[in-house]
Amino acid sequence: MNRYPLWKNAIVILALAFGFLYTLPNFFGEVPAVQVSSIKATIKLDSALKARIEEALAAAGLQPTGVFFEPNSIRVRFADTDTQLKARDAIEKAINPDPANASFSVALNLVSASPDWLTSIHALPMYLGLDLRGGVHFLLQVDMKGAITKRLDALGADLRTLMRDKGLRHGGIVREGQQLIIRFRDAETREKARIAIADNQPDLELVEAQEGSDWKLIASLKPQAHKRIQESALKQNITTLANRINELGVAEPVIQQQGADRIVVQLPGVQDTAKAKDILGRTATLEIRMVDDEASANPATLEAAANGNPPPGTEYYVERGGRGLIVKKQVVLTGDRLTDAQAGFDSQTHEPAVHLTLDAAGARIFRDVTRENVGKRMAILLIEKGKGEVVTAPVIRTEIGGGRVQISGRMTTTEASDVALLLRAGSLAAPMEIIEERTIGPSLGADNIAKGMNSTLWGFIAIAVFMIAYYLLFGLVSVIALTANLLLLVALLSLLQATLTLPGIAAVALTLGMAIDANVLINERIREELRNGATPHAAIAAGYERAWGTILDSNITTLIAGLALLIFGSGPVRGFAVVHCLGILTSIFSSVVVSRALVNWIYGGRRKLASISIGQVWKPGA
């Protein structure tokens, strides 16, 4: 009667083994490490760089305990802090021979001390949040008015070009606040301009007005365009911040939107607030310049330029692949004229390409430049902190008009996507201001961990003592099921690489209380069946089956509340909700399936069962 089929027993054993394996990395702690990441967006990490790092460490007589290659970084693990500091100096000298023009960031970090066999099955510890590990917290306010103003200024230039192309005379285009005012001398010209603008600028809403002999068109952005520009500015700023924060070597940074115009940045483990602020507030600009093909083709001139003596009016850069390039100082076009950049394919050769969209003024400038420089190379540079890097330097094949530009040749699909991202998010779309700043020390984080873990531990012990004293053997089964629940919850959080915060620890403690509640319902139901005269086997079966509906209903209603917190909450509330929802799912499995399996293993093999150890059963009339 009380026996699970083989497949159910196998599921329970596999679940417990999974929980044990993926919880295990959290007990090994962290050890010192050196993290190498790319500072320049055009330089990617590869296996050759990993080999150079290993050679540099071998030459310095330093033995790492592990080298891990990740998509955005290479992490080298060491046994102690002294070796870590020596290794950082050795790696810095090997991969950044010129400190003034460094290509890679070499940062001190902490990584898991888990054995390699655990790491190979992706068994990694949970990340610790800002309140548990220490670090810095910034709340940034995005200047949405600045983004709208920037867009209106660009539209003003576009309208001047449009009026000129259509041969429509006007008395000036000026921006007043969030509106563009266009003046005309007569109503007929104004009407023609209104039709032309409506056809070419669908984002603008036009209103006619008149003051004396001035016939005006008042143009303002439509609400949909307002919303789209603001959302785009926020997304671009978040992407740019994420690219920059990689330099800090933060294990799990939090960069997320808060409200309509704010961005929260949390950097666990970072104590250097000044450096973090410098990186967050940095500005980058995109520039298009012509390449000096004659000087670049001359090896002697190229060598002299590499040594700091470029020809007058030029600068020396290194393009993708490490080849030297001499670029003219004169800026043809800036990133302000670029409205979009997307990866795609060349319609003729089907090679990966990057498609750029320029505004009207940019399109006119680009058309004139490409017409005059067919067959020459044009360099697209990203300038940051006074230093530039060549994103790409294509050859101009023909005159390019219409504001649609295609960059192709010698690019993979991944490189095309990277170039598009650089061009689109190389700089901040709107200015930002730090309106809140908090620093949490590592000692405070350690204190939070100790207090959170102690409260959970003592809560668990109190529950275990009560359950065993009140329900005897069934109480012990309930405690083992509760342990399995905790094991599975930590394993899931580790597998999902969730960030554990102080509210998350509170959710773990709450989960323990809710999970044991299900076992209390089951045990009391079994007692009730025994009081009604059922045999022990029948009481166990009926207790689990009839308590199941109540357990499911109560957990579903709690799960709905948890999902509401997850969907509508943010920050600490969201962290609480993630652990809470996962805890409900694991508690249903452990309190019903795991505890039933344990009871079946204890009592299922005994046909004649006189009594069970479930504490005092008070019968009517006793």
ROZAFI-939280 format. One record per residue (C-alpha): residue in three letters; z, x, y. Coordinates in steps of 0.001 Angstrom, whole numbers, padded with zeros to 6 digits, always signed. Example, Ala and Ser with C-alpha at 12.3 -4.5 7.8 and 13.67 -1.06 7.14 Angstrom:
<recs>
ALA+007800+012300-004500SER+007140+013670-001060
</recs>
This chain:
<recs>
MET+000000+000000+000000ASN+000965+002720+002495ARG-001672+005330+001853TYR-004444+006579+004104PRO-007873+007267+002583LEU-008850+010933+002403TRP-011103+010777+005489LYS-008277+009474+007701ASN-005935+012235+006526ALA-008695+014761+007194ILE-009130+013424+010777VAL-005382+013759+011458ILE-005269+017324+010091LEU-008400+018349+012041ALA-007023+016786+015251LEU-003731+018667+014889ALA-005583+021938+014123PHE-007780+021379+017188GLY-004700+020729+019315PHE-002976+023870+018098LEU-006033+026127+018617TYR-006855+024950+022129THR-003221+024877+023259LEU-002609+028421+022005PRO-004304+030297+024936ASN-001728+028864+027367PHE+001044+030884+025663PHE-000586+034308+026101GLY-000184+034414+029874GLU-002365+036407+032266VAL-003126+040110+032596PRO-004592+042212+035471ALA-008376+042244+035822VAL-011145+043341+038176GLN-013774+040765+039130VAL-017243+041807+040298SER-019399+039246+042116SER-022499+039462+044277ILE-022114+039472+048063LYS-025838+039228+048732ALA-027315+035972+047559THR-030598+037654+046594ILE-028878+040051+044170LYS-027989+038585+040783LEU-025574+039846+038157ASP-027202+041054+034939SER-026500+042997+031753ALA-027633+046238+033441LEU-024797+045906+035976LYS-022338+045265+033146ALA-023541+048476+031462ARG-023084+050433+034736ILE-019513+049149+035028GLU-018712+050164+031450GLU-020221+053632+032029ALA-018173+054096+035226LEU-014948+053168+033410ALA-015751+055501+030508ALA-016458+058364+032940ALA-013074+057735+034619GLY-011306+057689+031241LEU-010207+054052+031617GLN-010171+051719+028633PRO-010544+047968+029347THR-009174+045401+026924GLY-012188+043166+027443VAL-015353+042731+029537PHE-016552+039169+030136PHE-019945+038227+031603GLU-019921+034881+033419PRO-022634+033103+035456ASN-021223+034153+038849SER-019045+037149+037999ILE-018208+039971+035606ARG-014512+040241+034739VAL-012956+043375+033260ARG-009491+042970+031732PHE-006833+045734+031622ALA-003437+046262+030041ASP-001483+047080+033223THR-001673+047058+037013ASP-002021+050857+037394THR-005162+050900+035246GLN-006466+047890+037178LEU-006153+049688+040546LYS-007809+052862+039230ALA-010596+050802+037685ARG-011279+048978+040951ASP-011817+052302+042760ALA-014052+053631+039968ILE-016176+050463+039854GLU-016417+050325+043674LYS-017805+053865+043831ALA-020267+053221+041007ILE-021847+049982+042216ASN-021345+050271+045996PRO-022354+053859+046874ASP-022691+052818+050533PRO-019483+050919+051476ALA-020948+049911+054852ASN-023779+048067+053088ALA-022066+046819+049929SER-023997+044599+047527PHE-021074+043556+045338SER-017533+042351+045890VAL-014915+044099+043719ALA-011727+042015+043755LEU-008401+042162+041927ASN-007734+039128+039802LEU-005768+037774+036853VAL-007412+036566+033632SER-006129+035082+030412ALA-004717+037488+027827SER-006074+035339+024975PRO-007585+037233+022020ASP-011374+037531+021939TRP-011673+035232+018903LEU-010070+032401+020880THR-012286+033052+023899SER-015382+033029+021638ILE-014687+029374+020687HIS-014133+028534+024375ALA-010374+028214+023895LEU-009205+029038+027426PRO-005965+028296+029285MET-005674+025621+031947TYR-006163+026712+035525LEU-003091+026533+037718GLY-003359+024706+041020LEU-002306+025883+044444ASP+001247+024553+044151LEU+001844+026394+040855ARG+000043+029693+041463GLY+000303+030100+045230GLY-002587+030641+047603VAL-004049+029127+050768HIS-005028+025579+051716PHE-007417+024721+054556LEU-008480+021363+055937LEU-011750+021698+057862GLN-013091+019202+060380VAL-016894+019035+060476ASP-018343+018427+063943MET-020625+015490+063111LYS-021544+015017+066776GLY-022790+018600+066746ALA-025023+017837+063737ILE-026448+014738+065452THR-026954+016629+068732LYS-028753+019424+066895ARG-031050+016888+065232LEU-031750+015101+068545ASP-032641+018391+070234ALA-035107+019117+067423LEU-036546+015600+067740GLY-036941+016113+071512ALA-039106+019185+070838ASP-041071+017187+068238LEU-041721+014388+070744ARG-043008+016853+073370THR-045462+018243+070805LEU-046489+014719+069806MET-047110+013667+073424ARG-049201+016789+073980ASP-051246+016274+070793LYS-051918+012613+071653GLY-052835+013434+075285LEU-050088+011202+076684ARG-048686+012260+080056HIS-044966+011745+080585GLY-042384+012508+083262GLY-040041+014484+081004ILE-037958+014123+077848VAL-034205+014644+078233ARG-031234+014081+075964GLU-028374+012053+077419GLY-025478+011869+074977GLN-026799+010439+071714GLN-030090+009228+073207LEU-033474+010681+074189ILE-034928+009377+077479ILE-038737+009569+077908ARG-040154+008711+081351PHE-043682+007416+082057ARG-045627+006445+085175ASP-047102+003206+083851ALA-046483+000603+081168GLU-049799+001245+079375THR-048975+004915+078647ARG-045477+003898+077578GLU-046889+001385+075090LYS-049254+003968+073574ALA-046354+006430+073300ARG-044164+003779+071657ILE-046811+003138+068976ALA-047318+006894+068392ILE-043571+007570+068105ALA-043021+004588+065778ASP-045778+005899+063470ASN-044591+009541+063448GLN-040795+009300+063814PRO-039490+006434+061627ASP-035866+007597+062129LEU-035938+006658+065822GLU-035107+003261+067276LEU-036981+002583+070556VAL-035890+000419+073487GLU-038004-000147+076594ALA-036432+000030+080075GLN-037542+000205+083716GLU-035963+001639+086884GLY-038138+001133+089955SER-041399+002969+089310ASP-039972+004723+086196TRP-041081+003240+082878LYS-038741+004493+080165LEU-038487+004666+076426ILE-034912+005124+075169ALA-034909+006607+071656SER-031817+006706+069460LEU-031280+007433+065784LYS-031145+004459+063436PRO-027799+003877+061623GLN-029408+004888+058289ALA-030634+008159+059819HIS-027160+008792+061320LYS-025567+008357+057913ARG-028188+010497+056144ILE-027841+013369+058641GLN-024043+013332+058396GLU-024065+013253+054583SER-026630+016044+054461ALA-024601+018191+056899LEU-021440+017706+054838LYS-023176+018572+051539GLN-024854+021639+053044ASN-021537+022893+054450ILE-019803+022416+051074THR-022608+024312+049281THR-022472+027134+051834LEU-018684+027404+051545ALA-018912+027519+047737ASN-021427+030392+047935ARG-019158+032360+050279ILE-015898+031789+048403ASN-017390+033489+045312GLU-016777+036774+047150LEU-012996+036227+047082GLY-012841+036247+043280VAL-010922+032951+043154ALA-010602+031670+039586GLU-010879+027953+040348PRO-011378+027124+044029VAL-011218+023495+045146ILE-013903+022560+047692GLN-014225+018824+048115GLN-014988+016165+050674GLN-012110+014243+052234GLY-013088+011157+054159ALA-016336+011015+056091ASP-016139+014299+057996ARG-013528+016610+056453ILE-013574+019273+053746VAL-010548+020458+051773VAL-010607+024079+050588GLN-007890+025335+048229LEU-007915+028948+047063PRO-005293+029551+044342GLY-004119+033152+044049VAL-005423+034231+047489GLN-002736+035547+049824ASP-004961+037221+052428THR-005349+034296+054824ALA-007184+036346+057456LYS-009955+037364+055029ALA-010286+033798+053735LYS-010638+032440+057292ASP-013203+035117+058110ILE-015357+034147+055141LEU-015061+030399+055769GLY-015969+030690+059436ARG-018871+033075+058993THR-022275+032027+060315ALA-025680+032902+058907THR-029140+032450+060377LEU-032573+032309+058834GLU-035392+034276+060455ILE-039110+034579+059745ARG-040692+037870+060815MET-043925+039714+060145VAL-043983+042720+057808ASP-045388+046005+059131ASP-047800+046420+056209GLU-049216+049731+057411ALA-045802+051383+057729SER-044552+049823+054467ALA-047567+051230+052590ASN-046868+054791+053821PRO-044348+056522+051478ALA-043294+059069+054135THR-042662+056365+056758LEU-040859+054247+054195GLU-038596+057152+053211ALA-037825+057937+056848ALA-036999+054264+057485ALA-034705+054222+054444ASN-032860+057200+055944GLY-032273+055334+059200ASN-035426+056271+061189PRO-037773+053268+061134PRO-040792+053130+063479PRO-040084+051726+066966GLY-039822+047945+067051THR-039127+047661+063305GLU-036206+047513+060859TYR-035839+048597+057238TYR-034862+046108+054525VAL-034898+045962+050738GLU-036661+043011+049153ARG-036081+041401+045761GLY-036650+043980+043039GLY-035322+046874+045117ARG-038570+047750+046944GLY-038303+048958+050535LEU-039857+046939+053327ILE-040397+047626+057029VAL-040154+044424+059085LYS-040938+043903+062750LYS-038000+043008+064984GLN-039817+040177+066729VAL-038629+036824+065344VAL-041493+034400+064687LEU-039395+031411+063670THR-035705+030633+063029GLY-034019+028390+060482ASP-033413+025741+063145ARG-037027+024664+062643LEU-036605+024242+058873THR-035755+020661+057882ASP-035923+020961+054065ALA-036576+023382+051185GLN-037168+022284+047583ALA-038165+024103+044393GLY-041380+022935+042727PHE-044697+024143+041338ASP-047993+025305+042831SER-050493+022459+042441GLN-053339+024884+041611THR-051781+027700+039552HIS-048776+025687+038281GLU-046522+028672+039071PRO-042958+028096+040337ALA-042932+027710+044121VAL-040700+026756+047042HIS-041857+023944+049329LEU-040658+024095+052940THR-040786+021382+055586LEU-040814+022352+059282ASP-040287+020169+062327ALA-043176+019540+064743ALA-042509+022553+066996GLY-042000+024813+063978ALA-045202+023553+062359ARG-047204+024363+065496ILE-045747+027884+065749PHE-046278+028498+062031ARG-049892+027285+062196ASP-050693+029679+065054VAL-048979+032654+063403THR-050599+032143+059994ARG-054038+031705+061577GLU-053724+035058+063332ASN-052229+036955+060351VAL-054221+035951+057266GLY-053875+038615+054550LYS-050621+040000+055970ARG-047092+039608+054644MET-044417+037466+056202ALA-040732+038138+055502ILE-038071+035415+055329LEU-034670+036976+056087LEU-031100+035752+055863ILE-029045+037379+058655GLU-025275+037420+058236LYS-022711+039504+060135GLY-025527+041441+061769LYS-026972+042446+058384GLY-030078+040943+056885GLU-031572+040599+053425VAL-035093+039646+052484VAL-035126+036373+050540THR-038873+036579+049916ALA-041953+038209+051513PRO-045140+036322+050559VAL-048727+037150+051598ILE-050387+034686+054013ARG-053517+033456+052185THR-054786+030988+054775GLU-053823+029117+057923ILE-050970+026706+057181GLY-050671+023580+059294GLY-048991+020212+059015GLY-045450+021568+058702ARG-045617+021811+054875VAL-045283+025439+053711GLN-045450+026732+050151ILE-044001+030061+048968SER-045169+031190+045528GLY-045978+034278+043447ARG-043872+036468+041141MET-041081+033904+040883THR-039423+032277+037899THR-038241+028662+038009THR-034644+029849+038455GLU-035620+032198+041289ALA-037523+029380+043021SER-034429+027173+042830ASP-032242+030007+044155VAL-034609+030694+047071ALA-034731+026988+047951LEU-030933+026846+047914LEU-030699+029926+050134LEU-033155+028548+052660ARG-031525+025136+052629ALA-027873+026224+052669GLY-027922+029729+054098SER-026017+028609+057167LEU-023664+025823+058180ALA-025430+022605+059123ALA-022671+021683+061581PRO-019799+023613+063169MET-016370+023365+061505GLU-012840+023794+062776ILE-009718+024551+060738ILE-007276+021752+061615GLU-004674+022424+058915GLU-003639+025643+057191ARG-000936+026238+054570THR+000053+029328+052619ILE+002052+029042+049393GLY+003595+032248+048052PRO+003393+033195+044345SER+007200+033116+044019LEU+007278+029499+045186GLY+004513+028691+042685ALA+006499+030331+039849ASP+009578+028348+040914ASN+007554+025114+040805ILE+006335+025971+037283ALA+009864+026714+036075LYS+011283+023493+037523GLY+008399+021362+036246MET+008526+022833+032753ASN+012343+022596+032574SER+012309+018938+033588THR+009662+018168+030941LEU+011527+020198+028292TRP+014920+018563+028922GLY+013276+015154+029018PHE+011667+015873+025650ILE+014975+017080+024157ALA+016823+013992+025419ILE+014178+011695+023901ALA+014259+013615+020592VAL+018062+013442+020301PHE+018134+009706+021001MET+015282+008871+018607ILE+016704+010895+015704ALA+020243+009529+016250TYR+019063+005920+016483TYR+016151+005801+014007LEU+017077+008700+011647LEU+014000+009791+009606PHE+011672+007419+011449GLY+013045+008860+014684LEU+012135+012353+013437VAL+008615+011100+012623SER+008375+009691+016156VAL+009423+013060+017643ILE+006815+014903+015535ALA+004164+012406+016722LEU+005333+012983+020302THR+004926+016739+019796ALA+001406+016126+018458ASN+000683+014016+021557LEU+001782+016859+023856LEU-000261+019323+021798LEU-003427+017199+022002LEU-002980+016527+025741VAL-002639+020236+026613ALA-005583+021044+024309LEU-007837+018505+026058LEU-006830+019755+029513SER-007548+023334+028398LEU-010898+022406+026839LEU-011973+020566+030015GLN-010717+023526+032088ALA-008702+021133+034214THR-006503+022435+037014LEU-002808+021769+036368THR-000796+020892+039469LEU+002772+019753+040098PRO+001728+016053+040011GLY-000008+016887+036714ILE+003290+018095+035243ALA+004866+014821+036450ALA+002106+012937+034624VAL+002891+014907+031426ALA+006566+013874+031664LEU+005525+010255+032249THR+003169+010413+029248LEU+006048+011499+026984GLY+008069+008437+027986MET+005133+006069+027502ALA+004157+007614+024160ILE+007646+007231+022679ASP+007687+003613+023862ALA+004947+002822+021321ASN+007002+004315+018499VAL+010050+002308+019604LEU+007935-000870+019322ILE+006763+000115+015827ASN+010242+001028+014589GLU+011792-002164+015935ARG+009007-004220+014358ILE+009676-002560+010977ARG+013396-003361+011381GLU+012549-006987+012140GLU+010428-007250+008985LEU+013288-005798+006938ARG+015705-008324+008471ASN+013335-011112+007452GLY+013555-009967+003838ALA+010324-007988+003477THR+010184-005079+001045PRO+010201-001570+002616HIS+006485-001006+001878ALA+005534-004404+003279ALA+007785-003860+006323ILE+006099-000518+007133ALA+002598-001988+006806ALA+003432-005101+008831GLY+005335-003108+011455TYR+002358-000878+012275GLU-000225-003680+012101ARG+001673-006222+014217ALA+002870-003726+016814TRP-000689-002422+017292GLY-001811-005360+019473THR+001140-005001+021834ILE+000686-001213+022069LEU-003037-001575+022808ASP-002510-004232+025516SER+000190-002254+027325ASN-001808+000972+027237ILE-005038-000661+028438THR-003322-002194+031469THR-001773+001193+032298LEU-005143+002887+031768ILE-006769+000495+034268ALA-004213+001532+036897GLY-004824+005201+036043LEU-008609+004782+036364ALA-008144+003142+039774LEU-006159+006201+040896LEU-008867+008461+039463ILE-011734+006661+041198PHE-010168+006008+044607GLY-007605+008823+044817SER-008094+012391+045959GLY-006193+015668+045847PRO-002772+015451+044132VAL-003261+011751+043297ARG-006470+012528+041421GLY-004783+015430+039568PHE-002015+013052+038462ALA-004555+010431+037364VAL-006576+012848+035180VAL-003513+013893+033151HIS-002217+010316+033100CYS-005463+008830+031668LEU-005886+011568+029059GLY-002208+011187+028125ILE-002660+007465+027451LEU-005574+008146+025077THR-003718+010875+023168SER-000522+008791+022996ILE-002359+005864+021345PHE-003713+008222+018677SER-000474+010124+018070SER+001986+007208+018148VAL-000068+005011+015798VAL-002363+007207+013666VAL-000364+010453+013402SER+003042+008780+012909ARG+001559+006393+010296ALA+000054+009360+008444LEU+003462+011109+008385VAL+005220+007963+007119ASN+002532+007540+004453TRP+003016+011148+003307ILE+006785+010593+003051TYR+006932+007133+001459GLY+003384+006322+000317GLY+003669+008075-003051ARG+006754+006099-004126ARG+005911+002784-005788LYS+009447+001416-006040LEU+011101+001879-002682ALA+014622+000481-002370SER+015261+001495+001249ILE+013925+003554+004142SER+015730+005747+006663ILE+015272+003830+009923GLY+018879+003421+011099GLN+021145+000358+010961VAL+019275-002860+010185TRP+021377-005842+011269LYS+020640-008832+009052PRO+021514-012431+010004GLY+024921-013418+008697ALA+025935-009849+007797
</recs>
